[in-house]
Amino acid sequence: ERGRLQQIAAQDKASILVVHGRRRVGKTELIEQAFRDRNIIKFEGIEKKGPAYQRRRVLQQLAEYTGDLQIASLKLTTWLDVFEYIARYVATGTWTLFFEEVQWLSCYRTDFVSELKYVWDNRFRYNKDLLLVLCGSSPSFMVGKVMQSKALHNRSMHDLPLAPFSLAETRAFLGERRGRQEIMDAYLSVGGIPEYLEYLK
């Protein structure tokens, strides 16, 4: 997966990357490690909060990244306005815009994607060193409402489903010092979820 991400980042054009998989499978860690040499701004959705709260939180996060605390007090009422504002900061330079838990950011609504499409077409895509990452733990939403969205159809978009570790990958992750029975017990107990496997003693 890291090799594929590096190939996408090396393309001489702006790209959209859609990453999805169950919670705790390692999506955030993968993105942050693969793109640690790039400027990265991460906006994270909050579960069970409404659209106005999500937009306000994104502006607060942008204020923290830029050091301009006045951004947090802006009264922007649509995602279109929010994306347009973000576009000012990533017009040039090597950037990764990382929207995490998109299903919560969007409140499972499609206006997030359709308004993103407008700003992508008119602003974001003109920076060839921009990578836009849309990440979520609801595969049905990420595939059905993002990947298959007519709004983003035929854009430079890449799909990266992230699966839990296989049994062999779990063994490699836990290390050779673990016995086969111990590895099997761990895999049957918590599956191939890296964060849970790290807790095992």
C-alpha positions as CSV (number, residue, x, y, z in Angstrom):
1,E,0.0,0.0,0.0
2,R,2.8,2.4,0.8
3,G,4.4,1.7,-2.5
4,R,1.2,2.5,-4.3
5,L,0.7,5.7,-2.3
6,Q,4.2,6.9,-3.3
7,Q,3.4,6.3,-7.0
8,I,0.2,8.4,-6.7
9,A,2.1,11.2,-4.9
10,A,4.8,11.2,-7.6
11,Q,2.4,11.8,-10.4
12,D,2.8,15.2,-12.1
13,K,-0.8,16.2,-11.5
14,A,-3.3,16.8,-8.6
15,S,-5.0,13.6,-7.4
16,I,-7.9,12.5,-5.2
17,L,-7.3,9.4,-3.1
18,V,-10.2,7.6,-1.4
19,V,-9.1,5.3,1.5
20,H,-11.6,3.2,3.3
21,G,-11.7,0.3,5.7
22,R,-13.0,-0.7,9.1
23,R,-12.1,1.4,12.2
24,R,-8.6,0.8,13.7
25,V,-7.3,-1.0,10.6
26,G,-4.5,1.6,10.2
27,K,-5.8,4.1,7.7
28,T,-4.6,7.2,9.5
29,E,-1.2,5.7,10.3
30,L,-0.7,4.6,6.7
31,I,-1.5,8.0,5.3
32,E,0.6,9.9,7.8
33,Q,3.6,7.7,7.4
34,A,3.4,7.5,3.6
35,F,3.1,11.3,3.2
36,R,5.2,12.5,6.1
37,D,7.6,14.3,3.8
38,R,4.8,16.4,2.4
39,N,2.9,19.4,4.0
40,I,-0.2,17.8,5.5
41,I,-3.4,19.4,6.8
42,K,-5.8,17.0,8.5
43,F,-9.4,17.7,9.1
44,E,-11.2,15.1,11.2
45,G,-15.0,14.6,11.4
46,I,-16.7,14.2,14.8
47,E,-19.3,11.5,15.2
48,K,-22.9,12.5,15.8
49,K,-22.4,16.2,15.2
50,G,-24.3,18.3,12.7
51,P,-23.1,20.0,9.5
52,A,-22.6,23.5,11.2
53,Y,-20.5,21.9,13.9
54,Q,-18.4,20.0,11.4
55,R,-17.7,23.1,9.3
56,R,-16.8,25.1,12.4
57,R,-14.4,22.4,13.6
58,V,-12.7,22.3,10.2
59,L,-12.1,26.0,10.4
60,Q,-10.7,25.6,13.9
61,Q,-8.3,23.0,12.6
62,L,-7.3,25.3,9.7
63,A,-6.7,28.1,12.2
64,E,-4.4,25.9,14.2
65,Y,-2.4,24.8,11.2
66,T,-2.0,28.3,9.8
67,G,-1.5,30.2,13.1
68,D,-4.3,32.6,12.0
69,L,-6.7,32.2,14.9
70,Q,-9.3,34.6,13.3
71,I,-10.2,31.9,10.9
72,A,-11.9,30.0,13.7
73,S,-14.4,32.9,14.1
74,L,-15.5,32.9,10.4
75,K,-19.2,32.3,9.8
76,L,-19.1,30.1,6.7
77,T,-22.5,28.4,6.1
78,T,-21.7,26.0,3.2
79,W,-19.0,23.4,2.5
80,L,-18.4,25.3,-0.8
81,D,-17.3,28.4,1.2
82,V,-15.1,26.2,3.5
83,F,-13.4,24.5,0.6
84,E,-12.9,27.8,-1.2
85,Y,-11.2,29.2,1.9
86,I,-8.9,26.2,2.3
87,A,-7.9,26.5,-1.4
88,R,-6.2,29.8,-0.6
89,Y,-3.6,28.0,1.5
90,V,-2.8,25.2,-0.8
91,A,-2.7,27.0,-4.2
92,T,1.1,26.3,-4.5
93,G,3.5,23.9,-2.8
94,T,3.4,20.2,-2.1
95,W,0.3,19.6,0.0
96,T,-1.8,16.7,1.3
97,L,-5.3,17.7,2.3
98,F,-6.5,14.9,4.5
99,F,-10.2,14.7,5.3
100,E,-10.6,11.9,7.9
101,E,-13.9,10.2,8.7
102,V,-15.7,11.8,5.7
103,Q,-19.0,10.1,6.6
104,W,-19.1,12.1,9.8
105,L,-17.8,15.3,8.2
106,S,-20.5,15.1,5.6
107,C,-23.1,13.8,8.1
108,Y,-23.7,11.1,5.4
109,R,-25.0,13.8,3.0
110,T,-23.9,14.2,-0.6
111,D,-23.6,18.0,-0.6
112,F,-20.1,17.6,0.9
113,V,-19.0,15.7,-2.2
114,S,-20.8,17.9,-4.8
115,E,-19.5,21.1,-3.4
116,L,-16.0,19.6,-3.1
117,K,-16.3,18.8,-6.8
118,Y,-16.9,22.4,-7.7
119,V,-13.8,23.6,-5.8
120,W,-11.7,20.7,-7.1
121,D,-12.5,21.6,-10.7
122,N,-12.0,25.4,-10.2
123,R,-9.2,25.6,-7.6
124,F,-7.6,22.5,-6.1
125,R,-6.7,20.7,-9.3
126,Y,-4.5,23.6,-10.6
127,N,-1.8,22.8,-8.0
128,K,-0.2,19.7,-9.6
129,D,1.5,18.9,-6.3
130,L,-1.8,18.7,-4.3
131,L,-3.1,15.3,-3.0
132,L,-6.6,15.3,-1.7
133,V,-7.3,12.3,0.7
134,L,-10.8,11.3,1.5
135,C,-10.7,8.7,4.3
136,G,-13.6,6.9,6.0
137,S,-14.5,3.9,8.1
138,S,-17.9,3.4,6.4
139,P,-17.1,1.5,3.2
140,S,-20.7,1.7,2.0
141,F,-20.6,5.5,2.2
142,M,-17.1,5.8,0.8
143,V,-17.8,3.6,-2.1
144,G,-21.4,4.4,-2.8
145,K,-21.4,8.1,-2.2
146,V,-17.8,9.1,-2.9
147,M,-16.2,6.7,-5.3
148,Q,-19.4,6.2,-7.3
149,S,-20.5,9.8,-7.1
150,K,-21.3,11.4,-10.4
151,A,-19.9,14.6,-9.1
152,L,-16.4,13.2,-9.0
153,H,-16.7,11.0,-12.0
154,N,-13.7,10.9,-14.4
155,R,-11.5,13.0,-12.0
156,S,-8.0,11.8,-11.2
157,M,-9.3,9.5,-8.4
158,H,-7.7,6.5,-6.8
159,D,-9.4,3.9,-4.6
160,L,-7.5,2.2,-1.7
161,P,-9.5,-0.2,0.3
162,L,-7.5,-1.2,3.4
163,A,-8.1,-4.7,4.8
164,P,-7.1,-6.1,8.1
165,F,-3.9,-8.1,8.3
166,S,-3.9,-11.7,7.0
167,L,-2.8,-14.5,9.3
168,A,0.7,-14.3,7.7
169,E,0.8,-10.5,8.1
170,T,-0.3,-10.9,11.7
171,R,2.6,-13.3,12.3
172,A,5.1,-10.9,10.8
173,F,3.6,-8.0,12.8
174,L,3.8,-9.8,16.1
175,G,7.3,-11.1,15.4
176,E,9.0,-14.5,15.2
177,R,9.3,-14.7,19.0
178,R,5.6,-15.6,19.2
179,G,4.6,-19.2,18.9
180,R,2.1,-20.4,16.2
181,Q,-0.6,-21.2,18.8
182,E,-0.2,-17.7,20.4
183,I,-0.4,-16.1,17.0
184,M,-3.5,-18.1,16.1
185,D,-5.1,-17.3,19.4
186,A,-4.4,-13.6,18.9
187,Y,-5.8,-13.7,15.3
188,L,-9.0,-15.5,16.4
189,S,-9.5,-13.1,19.3
190,V,-9.1,-9.7,17.7
191,G,-8.5,-10.4,14.0
192,G,-5.9,-8.6,11.9
193,I,-6.4,-5.2,13.5
194,P,-2.9,-3.7,14.2
195,E,-4.0,-1.5,17.1
196,Y,-5.7,-4.3,19.0
197,L,-2.8,-6.7,18.3
198,E,-0.4,-4.2,19.9
199,Y,-2.3,-4.4,23.2
200,L,-1.7,-8.2,23.5
201,K,0.8,-9.4,26.0
